[in-house]
Amino acid sequence: MQVKIINRSSHPLPQYETEGSAGMDLRANLETPLTLKSLERKLVPTGLFIELPVGFEAQIRPRSGLSIKKGLTLANTPGTIDSDYRGEIKIILVNLSNETQTIEPGERIAQMVVAKYERVEWQHVEVLSETERGTGGFGSTGA
């Protein structure tokens, strides 16, 4: 599938790093390093603008390496880029560590997975079908 993209950053386009990769890394489009204090969150630009076909979304997810090494993750995860959004992709980073962390220009800060989705039509009913699980939730299926 081909997707139109505008790259206003000085970094290469996102790409799949291995044959089995589902996501592509997104880079921080910064002129100078960005610091995040403990529990601080900031909106980080990528310089990327995309045009997805209807029926697809781009899911923005944390990078596991950034999470374990620096305690940085995304405040809304997964974030969704809808097919009709034409603005710049920006990443809401949050520092969950106890120390100030620094993001360098061009650093990989998130990953993007493009996925197909279905739209639903609600069918209003008074009763739902029975299942073995029933209304059990939050740990009800075992340890």
NUTI-881441 format. One record per residue (C-alpha): residue in one letter; x, y, z; residue number from 1. Coordinates in steps of 0.1 Angstrom, whole numbers. Each point is the difference from the previous one (the first is absolute). Layout:
// residues N
NODE  rest      u      v      w   nr
NODE     A      X      Y      Z  NUM
...
END
This chain:
// residues 143
NODE  rest      u      v      w   nr
NODE     M      0      0      0    1
NODE     Q     13     34     -9    2
NODE     V     -5     29     24    3
NODE     K      6     37     -8    4
NODE     I     24     17     24    5
NODE     I     16     34      4    6
NODE     N     33      1     19    7
NODE     R      8     35     13    8
NODE     S     28    -14     22    9
NODE     S     36     -5     -9   10
NODE     H     -3    -37     10   11
NODE     P     -7    -30    -23   12
NODE     L    -35    -13     -5   13
NODE     P    -12    -26     25   14
NODE     Q      8    -35    -11   15
NODE     Y     -4    -36     11   16
NODE     E     33    -11     16   17
NODE     T     -4    -37     -5   18
NODE     E    -22    -23    -22   19
NODE     G    -22     -8     30   20
NODE     S     -4     35     13   21
NODE     A    -36     12      5   22
NODE     G     10     36      9   23
NODE     M     22     27    -14   24
NODE     D     20     23     23   25
NODE     L     -9     37      2   26
NODE     R     27     26      7   27
NODE     A      0     32     20   28
NODE     N      1     30    -23   29
NODE     L     19     23     23   30
NODE     E     26     27     -6   31
NODE     T     14     -4     35   32
NODE     P     -2    -27     27   33
NODE     L    -32     -1     20   34
NODE     T      0     -7     37   35
NODE     L    -29    -16     20   36
NODE     K      0      2     38   37
NODE     S    -14    -29     20   38
NODE     L    -38     -4     -8   39
NODE     E      2     28    -26   40
NODE     R    -16     -4    -34   41
NODE     K      6     19    -32   42
NODE     L    -13     -1    -35   43
NODE     V     29     -9    -24   44
NODE     P     -3      7    -37   45
NODE     T     10    -25    -27   46
NODE     G     -1     21    -31   47
NODE     L    -22    -26    -16   48
NODE     F    -34      4    -16   49
NODE     I    -19    -30    -15   50
NODE     E    -30     -8    -21   51
NODE     L    -14    -34      9   52
NODE     P    -27    -17    -21   53
NODE     V    -35     -2     16   54
NODE     G     -3    -31     21   55
NODE     F     36      3     14   56
NODE     E     15     16     30   57
NODE     A     35      6     12   58
NODE     Q      5    -12     36   59
NODE     I     27     18     19   60
NODE     R     16    -21     27   61
NODE     P     29      2     24   62
NODE     R     34    -14     -8   63
NODE     S     10    -27     25   64
NODE     G     37     10      1   65
NODE     L     -9     36      9   66
NODE     S    -23    -11     27   67
NODE     I     24    -24     17   68
NODE     K     32     21     -4   69
NODE     K    -14     35      7   70
NODE     G    -35     -5     15   71
NODE     L    -15     19    -29   72
NODE     T    -34    -11    -15   73
NODE     L    -30     15    -17   74
NODE     A    -28     18     20   75
NODE     N    -27    -14    -23   76
NODE     T      8    -34    -13   77
NODE     P     -7    -12    -25   78
NODE     G     -7     34    -16   79
NODE     T    -20      0    -31   80
NODE     I      6     19    -32   81
NODE     D    -33      0    -19   82
NODE     S     -1     -3    -38   83
NODE     D    -15     36     -3   84
NODE     Y     27     16     22   85
NODE     R     25     22    -20   86
NODE     G     19     17     27   87
NODE     E     35     -8     12   88
NODE     I      5    -32     20   89
NODE     K     10     10     35   90
NODE     I      9    -23     29   91
NODE     I    -11      6     36   92
NODE     L     30    -12     20   93
NODE     V     -1     -4     38   94
NODE     N     30     -6     23   95
NODE     L    -10    -27     25   96
NODE     S     36     -2     14   97
NODE     N     12     18     31   98
NODE     E     27     18    -20   99
NODE     T      0     27    -26  100
NODE     Q      3    -16    -35  101
NODE     T     12     16    -32  102
NODE     I    -12     -7    -35  103
NODE     E     25      8    -28  104
NODE     P    -10     13    -34  105
NODE     G     -7    -30    -23  106
NODE     E     -4    -24     29  107
NODE     R    -25    -28     -5  108
NODE     I    -29      8     24  109
NODE     A    -29    -21    -11  110
NODE     Q    -12    -26    -25  111
NODE     M    -28      1    -25  112
NODE     V    -21    -30    -11  113
NODE     V    -24      5    -29  114
NODE     A    -30    -22      5  115
NODE     K    -34     -7    -17  116
NODE     Y    -31      6     21  117
NODE     E    -37     -7     -3  118
NODE     R    -28     24      7  119
NODE     V    -30    -13     19  120
NODE     E    -37      6     -1  121
NODE     W    -17     -3     34  122
NODE     Q    -29    -24      3  123
NODE     H    -19     10     31  124
NODE     V    -12    -31     20  125
NODE     E    -13     -7     35  126
NODE     V     20    -32      7  127
NODE     L     34    -13    -11  128
NODE     S      9    -36     -7  129
NODE     E     12    -21     30  130
NODE     T     37    -11      2  131
NODE     E     21    -20     25  132
NODE     R     17     31     12  133
NODE     G    -32     21      3  134
NODE     T      5     33     17  135
NODE     G     33    -10     17  136
NODE     G     28     25     -6  137
NODE     F     32     14     15  138
NODE     G     18    -33      9  139
NODE     S    -31    -23     -1  140
NODE     T     17    -24    -25  141
NODE     G     27    -11     25  142
NODE     A     34     10     12  143
END
